[in-house]
């Protein structure tokens, strides 16, 4: 299995459990090396893929953008009013240290965001005591969120970020959505070949796509996939892309970031766009992503570092419950 936009292998957000962590880390590192070596010639793939999952540095090197605030909330989904408190400086090697601790949210109020923009503001939270049984797995501290808003996905301490509203390809007219899907599939086909030759020549389809405008620039975030439909061994390849073009222009998007992951259809990690925001006084655009594995999840931020250039600058520790 390779890695994806926020993946743990080639682009990567890894996931490991208990005493299997060392073995899995080695396997994922091997995949990461082999996939990046594939695009070493032009340098584009390695430059735009997410950083390695297993950090070799201390917690202070996680590259969290301090302008985004001290912590981040992630909704547990469904009808629950509970949320996980993501501690940005915690790594895979230190996640166990937060077990049993109350969420460090005293005095904080939060703004809540979804793909549709800002959902609620000045929201207060209360730490939740975690049952002892839950301590057998790695997890973030929990809080109860006091909000009348629904559909929010992430939260940031008040006034640290501003909302960016995303428009889904599903809400476009049939003509516009078809044109965007064709454009994205054609762009995907021009990127470096996948490490697995079984995917070469197969058509791409758009799994999800969102657009938004940054001043004079139109941006698209898309998950484009292609499949090997073998009954005994079905496989899937994901390509997460971020592209830009001049606002209102008819031309194709120029790729500013992409990352691949591939593997068995039932176990390959899936990346979901949770929200897009502008960070700090500089209003730096960033996309919040969630990467689900068969044994856990990782959160990440992909930020715009220059015109036409996006980078994965931070990823959270892996949690498995």
Buried (B, 14 or more C-beta within 10 A) or exposed (E): BBBBBBBBBBBBBBBBBEEEBEEBBEBBBEBBEEBBEBBEEEEEBBEBBBBBBBBEEEBEEBBBBEBBBBBBBBBEEEEEBBBBBBBBBBBBEBBEEBBEEBBBBEEBBBBBBBBBBBBBBEBBBEBBEBEEEEEEBBBBBBBBBEBEBEEBBBBBBBEBBBBBBBBBBEEBEEEEBEEBBEBBBEBBBEBBBBBBEEBEEBEBEBBBBBBBEBEEBBBBBBBBBBBBEEEEEEBBBBBBBBBBBEEEEEEBBEBBBBBBBBBEBEEBBBBBBBBBBBBBEEBBBBBBBBBBBEBBBBBBBBBBBEEBBBBBBBBBBBBBB
